[in-house]
Amino acid sequence: MAAAASPAACARASASGPRAGPRLAVRTAALPADGRGDGASSYKEFGLYSLKKRIEDAVVRVETTASSALEVEEAQRIKQEEVLRKRNLWDNPAKSHETLSALADAIRVVDHLKDLRFKAEEAKLISQLSEMDVINGELFKQAYKSSVDASEYLDRYAMYKLLKGPYDKEGACIIVTAVSDGVASELWATKVFGMYTSWARKQGCKVGLIEKVSSKSGHVQSAAMEIESEYMFGILSGEKGMHRMTYSSLENSDTYEALSARVDVIPLFLDRPVNLYLDDNDIEIVPTPSEYKKRDSRNCAAVRALHKPSGVSAESSGERSYFANKLKATSRLKGKLLIIARELGASDMTMIKKQAIEDKCKCETRRYTFGPQKLVHDLNTGIQLSDLDLVLEGDIEPFIRGRIITRQ
């Protein structure tokens, strides 16, 4: 799964797609000396037989799925246009902005689904012409790539349609923290954070601020990354919780030791402020401006916002000034509280019990077992993978997709 962007975002990226460039052209191929012969044997000789089958499967999928999706999105576009026609845009600018944004997204998705059908028709034509052995191998591979792109888009489209939570469309700030002191725990937190940075890079996500807070030993105590692509919170929210690593003891190979890193996922509101009121008396900012000037140079810009009734806190250290970090920390704190209140069913922030929050934070999300039998076990979905190294390199798609499907 390439989950880097929403269907609308994917559509924005498609401006350089097949409609923007020259269309595929059929060219005569350099074939075996006899020029004709058995089509299947020719495909096998050129390594194209399996590509042809996959192109045909992708074409069938696009013709069936994209057509029905297009009807739904066209209806959504028409609905948004009707809402705008009936509304005075100046009565409620915020609501009007939301409607205009939804209309723009609907138009882009419709255009992209139409583009997918164009790709499918083109790939189908190339596949049919290939029966006459007049297709250039490179052109055939280009058609195959187009069909793969179309299938991947439909995968993303289907997944994003499942993300219907109130904050699922927002970006995400993912924070990894070493649970205990010590170099081993901090190195494990660094490894987990690297897993997410690798995932984001592979998906082509729009990554903004990355910040790290060092411990006294000089290793990373906590690290945060802001991913500004749409739907990132919905995609990554299931990663929240404890990520526990177990490994064989050096003294006794039959004894396993454990380390944990806590992962927090906070919605990153891309085009609107966090809509949550907090009493200033309930918020404590550490350090104060005067204390800030005396702090350790490693973390001189780190600012922490604490919600005293619940004990929930959030930090920021990536901005250039104390006040910018104070605003960012407060915004992250509000995002955290919104999610906690929703998960615990609390309507009043002051009524959230500290013990309930602590119990929620201790919930284990995934286990990583090092040793003779390497294994990754995701407790949210029950999925187990044996390729531990691949997972730590960012291949967490099965867990993400499985969680989104099972939560419906």
Solvent accessible surface area in square Angstrom, and as a share of the most:
residue,aa,sasa,rsa
1,M,54,0.24
2,A,32,0.25
3,A,0,0.00
4,A,14,0.11
5,A,21,0.16
6,S,1,0.00
7,P,11,0.07
8,A,5,0.04
9,A,15,0.12
10,C,14,0.09
11,A,10,0.08
12,R,99,0.36
13,A,76,0.59
14,S,29,0.19
15,A,79,0.61
16,S,99,0.64
17,G,22,0.21
18,P,29,0.18
19,R,143,0.52
20,A,67,0.52
21,G,34,0.33
22,P,130,0.82
23,R,158,0.58
24,L,37,0.18
25,A,63,0.49
26,V,72,0.41
27,R,127,0.46
28,T,118,0.69
29,A,17,0.13
30,A,93,0.72
31,L,53,0.26
32,P,41,0.26
33,A,117,0.91
34,D,105,0.54
35,G,26,0.25
36,R,146,0.53
37,G,54,0.52
38,D,89,0.46
39,G,21,0.20
40,A,42,0.32
41,S,58,0.38
42,S,9,0.06
43,Y,15,0.06
44,K,136,0.58
45,E,123,0.55
46,F,85,0.35
47,G,47,0.45
48,L,12,0.06
49,Y,103,0.39
50,S,58,0.37
51,L,24,0.12
52,K,20,0.09
53,K,110,0.47
54,R,138,0.50
55,I,0,0.00
56,E,63,0.28
57,D,76,0.39
58,A,10,0.08
59,V,7,0.04
60,V,92,0.53
61,R,78,0.28
62,V,2,0.01
63,E,74,0.33
64,T,88,0.51
65,T,51,0.30
66,A,0,0.00
67,S,35,0.23
68,S,62,0.40
69,A,8,0.06
70,L,13,0.06
71,E,127,0.57
72,V,90,0.52
73,E,9,0.04
74,E,42,0.19
75,A,61,0.47
76,Q,72,0.32
77,R,57,0.21
78,I,81,0.41
79,K,121,0.51
80,Q,25,0.11
81,E,47,0.21
82,E,72,0.32
83,V,48,0.28
84,L,30,0.15
85,R,173,0.63
86,K,177,0.75
87,R,73,0.27
88,N,81,0.42
89,L,72,0.36
90,W,214,0.75
91,D,111,0.57
92,N,75,0.38
93,P,84,0.53
94,A,78,0.60
95,K,90,0.38
96,S,4,0.03
97,H,99,0.44
98,E,103,0.46
99,T,11,0.06
100,L,80,0.40
101,S,40,0.26
102,A,32,0.25
103,L,22,0.11
104,A,34,0.26
105,D,15,0.08
106,A,6,0.05
107,I,67,0.34
108,R,72,0.26
109,V,10,0.06
110,V,5,0.03
111,D,79,0.41
112,H,17,0.08
113,L,0,0.00
114,K,81,0.34
115,D,7,0.04
116,L,1,0.01
117,R,93,0.34
118,F,20,0.08
119,K,25,0.11
120,A,6,0.05
121,E,114,0.51
122,E,25,0.11
123,A,2,0.01
124,K,83,0.35
125,L,89,0.44
126,I,3,0.01
127,S,7,0.05
128,Q,101,0.45
129,L,34,0.17
130,S,2,0.01
131,E,104,0.47
132,M,99,0.44
133,D,14,0.07
134,V,42,0.24
135,I,12,0.06
136,N,38,0.19
137,G,23,0.22
138,E,117,0.52
139,L,5,0.03
140,F,1,0.00
141,K,95,0.40
142,Q,93,0.41
143,A,0,0.00
144,Y,47,0.18
145,K,125,0.53
146,S,24,0.15
147,S,7,0.05
148,V,50,0.29
149,D,50,0.26
150,A,1,0.01
151,S,24,0.16
152,E,67,0.30
153,Y,2,0.01
154,L,1,0.01
155,D,42,0.22
156,R,33,0.12
157,Y,18,0.07
158,A,54,0.42
159,M,4,0.02
160,Y,8,0.03
161,K,91,0.38
162,L,58,0.29
163,L,10,0.05
164,K,164,0.70
165,G,20,0.19
166,P,82,0.52
167,Y,37,0.14
168,D,3,0.01
169,K,80,0.34
170,E,14,0.06
171,G,0,0.00
172,A,0,0.00
173,C,2,0.01
174,I,0,0.00
175,I,21,0.11
176,V,1,0.01
177,T,26,0.15
178,A,11,0.08
179,V,69,0.40
180,S,60,0.39
181,D,131,0.68
182,G,37,0.35
183,V,67,0.39
184,A,50,0.39
185,S,2,0.01
186,E,9,0.04
187,L,93,0.46
188,W,6,0.02
189,A,2,0.01
190,T,54,0.31
191,K,103,0.44
192,V,0,0.00
193,F,8,0.03
194,G,27,0.26
195,M,0,0.00
196,Y,2,0.01
197,T,34,0.20
198,S,18,0.11
199,W,1,0.00
200,A,0,0.00
201,R,165,0.60
202,K,110,0.47
203,Q,22,0.10
204,G,61,0.59
205,C,16,0.10
206,K,134,0.57
207,V,55,0.31
208,G,31,0.30
209,L,44,0.22
210,I,83,0.42
211,E,15,0.07
212,K,108,0.46
213,V,19,0.11
214,S,30,0.19
215,S,14,0.09
216,K,192,0.81
217,S,64,0.42
218,G,48,0.46
219,H,62,0.28
220,V,25,0.15
221,Q,73,0.33
222,S,17,0.11
223,A,4,0.03
224,A,6,0.05
225,M,1,0.01
226,E,10,0.04
227,I,1,0.00
228,E,57,0.26
229,S,13,0.08
230,E,32,0.14
231,Y,35,0.13
232,M,0,0.00
233,F,6,0.03
234,G,0,0.00
235,I,1,0.00
236,L,1,0.00
237,S,24,0.16
238,G,11,0.11
239,E,5,0.02
240,K,45,0.19
241,G,6,0.05
242,M,27,0.12
243,H,0,0.00
244,R,85,0.31
245,M,24,0.11
246,T,19,0.11
247,Y,58,0.22
248,S,29,0.19
249,S,10,0.07
250,L,179,0.89
251,E,155,0.70
252,N,75,0.38
253,S,83,0.54
254,D,124,0.64
255,T,63,0.37
256,Y,103,0.39
257,E,75,0.33
258,A,46,0.35
259,L,29,0.14
260,S,27,0.17
261,A,0,0.00
262,R,68,0.25
263,V,0,0.00
264,D,11,0.06
265,V,6,0.04
266,I,3,0.01
267,P,7,0.04
268,L,33,0.16
269,F,27,0.11
270,L,70,0.35
271,D,91,0.47
272,R,109,0.40
273,P,116,0.73
274,V,24,0.14
275,N,131,0.67
276,L,30,0.15
277,Y,183,0.70
278,L,16,0.08
279,D,58,0.30
280,D,119,0.62
281,N,119,0.61
282,D,31,0.16
283,I,30,0.15
284,E,73,0.33
285,I,35,0.18
286,V,55,0.31
287,P,6,0.04
288,T,59,0.34
289,P,68,0.43
290,S,71,0.46
291,E,91,0.41
292,Y,49,0.19
293,K,165,0.70
294,K,175,0.74
295,R,89,0.32
296,D,74,0.38
297,S,94,0.61
298,R,125,0.46
299,N,26,0.13
300,C,57,0.34
301,A,18,0.14
302,A,4,0.03
303,V,1,0.00
304,R,84,0.31
305,A,0,0.00
306,L,29,0.15
307,H,1,0.01
308,K,95,0.40
309,P,41,0.26
310,S,3,0.02
311,G,38,0.37
312,V,10,0.06
313,S,29,0.19
314,A,5,0.04
315,E,67,0.30
316,S,0,0.00
317,S,22,0.14
318,G,29,0.28
319,E,52,0.23
320,R,242,0.88
321,S,49,0.32
322,Y,12,0.04
323,F,129,0.54
324,A,34,0.27
325,N,0,0.00
326,K,73,0.31
327,L,130,0.64
328,K,41,0.17
329,A,0,0.00
330,T,31,0.18
331,S,45,0.29
332,R,11,0.04
333,L,0,0.00
334,K,48,0.21
335,G,1,0.01
336,K,35,0.15
337,L,0,0.00
338,L,24,0.12
339,I,8,0.04
340,I,14,0.07
341,A,7,0.05
342,R,122,0.45
343,E,72,0.32
344,L,65,0.32
345,G,68,0.66
346,A,28,0.22
347,S,119,0.77
348,D,64,0.33
349,M,21,0.09
350,T,70,0.41
351,M,124,0.55
352,I,7,0.04
353,K,137,0.58
354,K,105,0.45
355,Q,105,0.47
356,A,36,0.28
357,I,14,0.07
358,E,85,0.38
359,D,73,0.38
360,K,81,0.34
361,C,37,0.22
362,K,133,0.56
363,C,73,0.43
364,E,47,0.21
365,T,4,0.03
366,R,1,0.00
367,R,95,0.35
368,Y,0,0.00
369,T,36,0.21
370,F,53,0.22
371,G,28,0.27
372,P,130,0.82
373,Q,135,0.60
374,K,84,0.36
375,L,49,0.24
376,V,0,0.00
377,H,50,0.22
378,D,2,0.01
379,L,64,0.32
380,N,75,0.38
381,T,30,0.18
382,G,43,0.42
383,I,50,0.26
384,Q,100,0.45
385,L,49,0.24
386,S,86,0.55
387,D,72,0.37
388,L,1,0.01
389,D,72,0.37
390,L,77,0.38
391,V,2,0.01
392,L,14,0.07
393,E,94,0.42
394,G,1,0.01
395,D,46,0.24
396,I,0,0.00
397,E,19,0.08
398,P,50,0.31
399,F,3,0.01
400,I,1,0.01
401,R,68,0.25
402,G,13,0.12
403,R,26,0.09
404,I,0,0.00
405,I,97,0.49
406,T,87,0.51
407,R,95,0.35
408,Q,112,0.50
